[in-house]
Amino acid sequence: MMSVTLDIEGMSCGHCLNAVSRALHGVPGAEVKRVQIGRAEVTVAAKSTVEALVAAVAEAGYRATAVAQE
């Protein structure tokens, strides 16, 4: 398992927060630790899951970039 921090562009309100949170929770193999405006912390099982997280956020209408992976 590895921890990933995502910077997320375009979030500005509670609706944005809920949309991103739902998108991340829908990614198989991801355990969402925290979502706040502009950032999310997630634990994933594989590198491919990080790509799935970024894609899920994009589908929700925001832009995510993985900035830290441990």
C-alpha positions in Angstrom: 0.0 0.0 0.0 1.2 3.5 -0.7 -0.1 6.9 0.4 -0.8 9.5 -2.3 -1.5 13.2 -2.0 -3.5 14.8 -4.8 -3.6 18.5 -5.6 -7.0 19.2 -7.0 -7.7 22.3 -9.1 -11.2 23.8 -9.4 -12.6 23.0 -6.0 -14.2 26.0 -4.2 -17.2 24.8 -2.1 -18.9 22.0 -0.3 -20.5 20.7 -3.5 -17.0 20.4 -5.1 -15.8 18.6 -2.0 -18.7 16.1 -2.1 -18.3 15.5 -5.8 -14.5 14.8 -5.5 -15.0 12.6 -2.4 -17.7 10.5 -4.2 -15.4 10.1 -7.3 -12.5 9.0 -5.2 -14.6 6.6 -3.1 -15.7 5.0 -6.4 -12.2 3.9 -7.4 -11.6 0.2 -6.6 -8.5 -0.4 -4.4 -8.5 3.2 -3.0 -9.0 4.1 0.6 -9.8 7.7 1.0 -8.2 9.2 4.1 -9.2 12.9 3.8 -10.6 15.3 1.2 -10.4 19.0 1.6 -10.7 21.9 -0.8 -7.8 21.6 -3.2 -6.3 18.4 -1.8 -7.0 14.7 -1.1 -5.1 12.0 0.7 -5.6 8.5 -0.4 -4.1 5.1 0.2 -3.8 2.8 -2.9 -2.6 -0.7 -3.6 -0.9 0.0 -7.0 0.5 2.7 -9.3 -2.4 2.0 -11.7 -4.8 3.0 -9.0 -3.2 6.5 -8.9 -4.0 6.9 -12.5 -7.6 5.8 -11.9 -7.9 8.4 -9.1 -6.7 11.2 -11.4 -9.2 9.9 -14.1 -12.1 9.8 -11.6 -11.4 13.3 -10.4 -11.3 14.4 -14.1 -14.7 12.7 -14.7 -16.1 14.7 -11.8 -15.0 17.9 -13.5 -11.7 18.8 -11.7 -8.0 18.4 -12.4 -5.9 16.3 -10.1 -2.1 15.9 -9.9 -0.3 13.4 -7.7 2.2 15.5 -5.8 3.4 13.0 -3.2 3.7 9.2 -3.1 5.1 7.2 -0.2 
